[in-house]
Amino acid sequence: MTYNRDYNSSEQTEKKTDAPKARSFFLTSLPYFVLAHATHHILTALPQPMLPYMKKEFNLNYTEAATITSAFSISGGLSQMPVGLLADKMGPTILITMGILGVGIGGFLVGFSTSYYTLLAALIFMGLMSGGYHPASTPLISISVPVQQRGRALGVHLIGGNFSFFVAPMVAALIAGVWGWRSVYIILAIPTSVVGIFFYLYLNKKYGKAHIEAMKRKQSEEHPPQPGHKRRLWAFLAMMVLGGGAAASVHPFLSVYMVDVLGVSNEVAAASMSIIFSSGIWAGPIGGYFSDKLGSAKVIIVTDILSGLMIFALKEAGYGWELWSVFWIIGVIHALRFPVAEAFIISQTEAKYRSTVYGIYYSTMQYTGAIFAPIMGYFIRNYGFHTMFTFSAYAVTAVAIITAFFIYDAKD
């Protein structure tokens, strides 16, 4: 009990100290990070909506088609963990640049690929490069804003990524309909590469070595995580690996499901993916606000249970407003949860290890879903979409309920 009183007292003192800075929230580097996040994801958002085009051109079965998204996701997941370690050791600038400019170069390689295997190789390269952004940028954002507004800052940062996931499928569908899916990657790689160079110059000027060290010293003065933080982190990561992996294995097949089961065109299926990410433009900051006010653990538990329920709804929805509503709600849930999960990690991790833990988090989030996707493709081929969607829905819901007992007492 003594610790909790000290913890709350320290937190209140910290909030009072930082209060005058709260109004300068948007006068930090955050808008630049929002732009960087958007350009980072304008290409990484493409494999799923472009999958029907690739499947048709290369005459792929479901397992081979899922391997396309997995090639990108697994390589991206594998790179997240070492990037987290490197960011804690050598600073974030070069790693963030790798995560933007490197993705742009990968986009050109995908666009000029000539076979299924060169496509896989290009996507693997893009995935490896993409791992540089999140583990290095998230801690930098968190120490650039007042402590009591971290959740909201991370939510605003999410606007950039979700804007790209919202816009990219629609833009990609228009470009692919006229010039083909390869042109989508080539055209969108241009702004990504330009912003990557610009952001490198900005970070070098704004966040020199001395400035980074000063920010780290300030960060190290924060109160330590509350007792039991390791138990909560392990439970949270288990939730991401098992429940998140089960949910993520469904997502790569949504556009293919619409084409093969609901009978829509490739263009309509690709553009429909933007519905899922449309809510991220506003729901991310709201999720961050709830995290700051209610606590991150409560929001994580509720949104994870709702994720499972929405997969149940997905398999019952017919094409039209029913399916679009389910897509939209799924997007709201994901957008609410993402900044909250990042805030949860900050509150449960010692300052000097945050980039490392973020690397583990982003790695598990991508890696497990990518591993499960080809397996899901195999079972879909043998048992059908509806049976496997039902299995995933049960798995996601059960994992969310079980792990809730291990993280519910977290204090931000």
Backbone hydrogen bonds, N-H to C=O, Kabsch-Sander energy under -0.5 kcal/mol:
donor,donor_aa,acceptor,acceptor_aa,energy
5,R,1,M,-2.0
6,D,2,T,-2.4
7,Y,3,Y,-3.1
8,N,4,N,-2.7
9,S,5,R,-2.5
10,S,6,D,-2.9
11,E,7,Y,-2.3
12,Q,8,N,-2.6
13,T,9,S,-2.5
14,E,10,S,-2.3
15,K,11,E,-2.1
16,K,12,Q,-2.3
17,T,13,T,-2.3
18,D,14,E,-1.9
19,A,15,K,-1.0
21,K,18,D,-1.6
22,A,18,D,-0.6
22,A,19,A,-1.6
23,R,20,P,-0.5
24,S,21,K,-1.6
25,F,22,A,-1.2
27,L,24,S,-1.6
28,T,25,F,-0.8
32,Y,29,S,-0.7
33,F,29,S,-1.7
34,V,30,L,-2.3
35,L,31,P,-2.0
36,A,32,Y,-2.4
37,H,33,F,-2.8
38,A,34,V,-2.1
39,T,35,L,-2.2
40,H,36,A,-2.2
41,H,37,H,-1.6
42,I,38,A,-1.0
44,T,40,H,-0.7
45,A,41,H,-1.7
46,L,43,L,-1.8
50,M,46,L,-2.4
51,L,47,P,-0.6
51,L,48,Q,-1.1
54,M,50,M,-2.0
55,K,51,L,-3.0
56,K,52,P,-2.0
57,E,53,Y,-2.5
58,F,54,M,-2.4
59,N,55,K,-0.5
59,N,56,K,-0.6
60,L,55,K,-2.0
65,A,61,N,-2.5
66,A,62,Y,-2.5
67,T,63,T,-1.5
68,I,64,E,-0.8
68,I,65,A,-0.9
69,T,65,A,-1.0
70,S,66,A,-2.3
71,A,67,T,-2.6
72,F,68,I,-1.2
73,S,69,T,-2.5
74,I,70,S,-3.4
75,S,71,A,-1.2
76,G,72,F,-2.2
77,G,73,S,-2.8
78,L,74,I,-2.8
79,S,75,S,-1.6
80,Q,76,G,-1.0
81,M,77,G,-0.8
83,V,79,S,-1.7
84,G,80,Q,-2.2
85,L,81,M,-1.8
86,L,82,P,-2.6
87,A,83,V,-2.7
88,D,84,G,-1.5
89,K,85,L,-1.0
90,M,86,L,-3.6
91,G,87,A,-1.1
96,I,92,P,-2.7
97,T,93,T,-2.2
98,M,94,I,-2.1
99,G,95,L,-1.7
100,I,96,I,-0.7
100,I,97,T,-1.1
101,L,97,T,-2.2
102,G,97,T,-0.9
102,G,98,M,-0.6
104,G,100,I,-1.9
105,I,101,L,-2.1
106,G,102,G,-2.1
107,G,103,V,-2.0
108,F,104,G,-1.6
109,L,105,I,-1.9
110,V,106,G,-2.4
111,G,107,G,-2.4
112,F,108,F,-1.7
113,S,110,V,-1.4
119,L,115,S,-2.1
120,L,116,Y,-2.0
121,A,117,Y,-2.1
122,A,118,T,-2.2
123,L,119,L,-2.4
124,I,120,L,-2.3
125,F,121,A,-2.1
126,M,122,A,-2.4
127,G,123,L,-2.5
128,L,124,I,-2.5
129,M,125,F,-2.2
130,S,126,M,-2.4
131,G,127,G,-1.1
132,G,129,M,-1.7
133,Y,130,S,-1.4
136,A,132,G,-0.5
137,S,133,Y,-2.6
138,T,134,H,-2.3
140,L,136,A,-0.8
141,I,137,S,-2.5
142,S,138,T,-2.3
143,I,139,P,-1.5
144,S,141,I,-1.5
145,V,141,I,-0.5
149,Q,146,P,-1.7
150,R,147,V,-1.5
153,A,149,Q,-2.5
154,L,150,R,-2.8
155,G,151,G,-1.8
156,V,152,R,-2.6
157,H,153,A,-2.4
158,L,154,L,-1.4
159,I,155,G,-0.6
159,I,156,V,-1.2
160,G,156,V,-0.6
160,G,157,H,-0.9
161,G,157,H,-0.8
162,N,158,L,-2.7
163,F,159,I,-2.5
164,S,160,G,-1.6
165,F,161,G,-2.2
166,F,162,N,-1.9
167,V,163,F,-2.8
168,A,164,S,-3.2
170,M,166,F,-0.6
171,V,167,V,-2.6
172,A,168,A,-3.3
173,A,169,P,-2.2
174,L,170,M,-1.8
175,I,171,V,-2.6
176,A,172,A,-3.1
177,G,173,A,-1.8
178,V,174,L,-0.9
178,V,175,I,-0.8
179,W,175,I,-3.3
180,G,175,I,-0.7
180,G,176,A,-1.1
184,V,180,G,-0.8
185,Y,181,W,-1.1
186,I,182,R,-1.9
187,I,183,S,-2.7
188,L,184,V,-2.1
189,A,185,Y,-1.4
190,I,186,I,-0.6
190,I,187,I,-0.9
192,T,188,L,-1.1
193,S,189,A,-2.1
194,V,190,I,-2.1
195,V,191,P,-2.5
196,G,192,T,-2.0
197,I,193,S,-1.8
198,F,194,V,-2.3
199,F,195,V,-3.1
200,Y,196,G,-1.5
201,L,197,I,-1.8
202,Y,198,F,-2.3
203,L,199,F,-2.8
204,N,200,Y,-2.1
205,K,201,L,-1.6
206,K,202,Y,-3.1
207,Y,203,L,-2.8
208,G,206,K,-0.5
212,I,208,G,-2.4
213,E,209,K,-2.3
214,A,210,A,-2.1
215,M,211,H,-2.3
216,K,212,I,-2.3
217,R,213,E,-2.1
218,K,214,A,-2.0
219,Q,215,M,-2.3
220,S,216,K,-2.3
221,E,217,R,-0.7
221,E,218,K,-0.8
222,E,219,Q,-1.7
229,H,226,Q,-1.0
232,R,228,G,-1.8
233,L,229,H,-2.4
234,W,230,K,-2.5
235,A,231,R,-2.1
236,F,232,R,-2.7
237,L,233,L,-2.7
238,A,234,W,-2.1
239,M,235,A,-2.1
240,M,236,F,-1.9
241,V,237,L,-2.6
242,L,238,A,-2.7
243,G,238,A,-0.6
243,G,239,M,-0.5
244,G,239,M,-2.2
245,G,240,M,-0.6
246,A,242,L,-2.0
247,A,243,G,-2.1
248,A,244,G,-3.0
249,S,245,G,-1.6
250,V,247,A,-1.4
251,H,247,A,-1.1
253,F,250,V,-1.6
254,L,251,H,-1.7
257,Y,253,F,-3.2
258,M,254,L,-2.0
259,V,255,S,-1.7
260,D,256,V,-3.2
261,V,257,Y,-2.2
262,L,257,Y,-1.4
264,V,258,M,-2.1
269,A,265,S,-2.4
270,A,266,N,-2.5
271,A,267,E,-2.5
272,S,268,V,-2.2
273,M,269,A,-0.8
273,M,270,A,-0.8
274,S,271,A,-1.6
275,I,272,S,-1.5
276,I,272,S,-0.5
276,I,273,M,-0.7
277,F,273,M,-0.8
278,S,274,S,-1.0
278,S,275,I,-0.6
279,S,275,I,-0.6
280,G,277,F,-0.7
281,I,278,S,-1.1
282,W,279,S,-1.4
283,A,279,S,-3.6
284,G,280,G,-0.8
286,I,282,W,-1.2
287,G,283,A,-2.7
288,G,284,G,-2.3
289,Y,285,P,-2.3
290,F,286,I,-2.6
291,S,287,G,-2.1
292,D,288,G,-2.2
293,K,289,Y,-2.0
294,L,290,F,-3.6
295,G,290,F,-0.9
295,G,291,S,-1.0
299,V,295,G,-1.2
300,I,296,S,-2.4
301,I,297,A,-2.4
302,V,298,K,-2.1
303,T,299,V,-2.5
304,D,300,I,-2.1
305,I,301,I,-1.9
306,L,302,V,-2.1
307,S,303,T,-1.7
308,G,304,D,-1.4
309,L,305,I,-1.7
310,M,306,L,-2.1
311,I,307,S,-1.2
312,F,308,G,-1.4
313,A,309,L,-1.8
314,L,310,M,-2.0
315,K,311,I,-1.4
316,E,312,F,-0.6
316,E,313,A,-0.9
317,A,313,A,-1.0
317,A,314,L,-0.7
323,L,318,G,-1.4
324,W,320,G,-2.6
325,S,321,W,-2.2
326,V,322,E,-1.9
327,F,323,L,-2.7
328,W,324,W,-2.4
329,I,325,S,-2.5
330,I,326,V,-2.6
331,G,327,F,-2.2
332,V,328,W,-2.3
333,I,329,I,-2.6
334,H,330,I,-2.3
335,A,331,G,-2.6
336,L,332,V,-2.6
337,R,333,I,-2.1
338,F,334,H,-2.1
340,V,336,L,-0.7
341,A,337,R,-2.8
342,E,338,F,-1.8
343,A,339,P,-2.3
344,F,340,V,-2.5
345,I,341,A,-2.1
346,I,342,E,-1.8
347,S,343,A,-2.1
348,Q,344,F,-1.4
349,T,346,I,-1.0
353,Y,350,E,-1.8
354,R,351,A,-1.3
357,V,353,Y,-2.4
358,Y,354,R,-2.9
359,G,355,S,-2.3
360,I,356,T,-2.0
361,Y,357,V,-2.8
362,Y,358,Y,-3.1
363,S,359,G,-2.0
364,T,360,I,-2.7
365,M,361,Y,-2.3
366,Q,362,Y,-1.9
367,Y,363,S,-3.4
368,T,364,T,-1.6
369,G,365,M,-0.5
370,A,366,Q,-2.1
371,I,367,Y,-2.0
372,F,368,T,-2.6
373,A,369,G,-1.6
375,I,371,I,-0.9
376,M,372,F,-3.0
377,G,373,A,-2.6
378,Y,374,P,-2.1
379,F,375,I,-2.2
380,I,376,M,-2.8
381,R,377,G,-2.1
382,N,378,Y,-1.2
383,Y,379,F,-3.4
384,G,379,F,-0.5
384,G,380,I,-2.0
388,M,384,G,-1.5
389,F,385,F,-2.6
390,T,386,H,-2.0
391,F,387,T,-1.9
392,S,388,M,-2.3
393,A,389,F,-2.3
394,Y,390,T,-2.2
395,A,391,F,-2.2
396,V,392,S,-2.7
397,T,393,A,-2.1
398,A,394,Y,-2.5
399,V,395,A,-2.3
400,A,396,V,-2.0
401,I,397,T,-2.0
402,I,398,A,-2.3
403,T,399,V,-2.5
404,A,400,A,-1.2
405,F,401,I,-0.6
405,F,402,I,-1.1
406,F,403,T,-1.6
407,I,403,T,-0.8
407,I,404,A,-0.7
408,Y,404,A,-1.6
410,A,407,I,-1.8
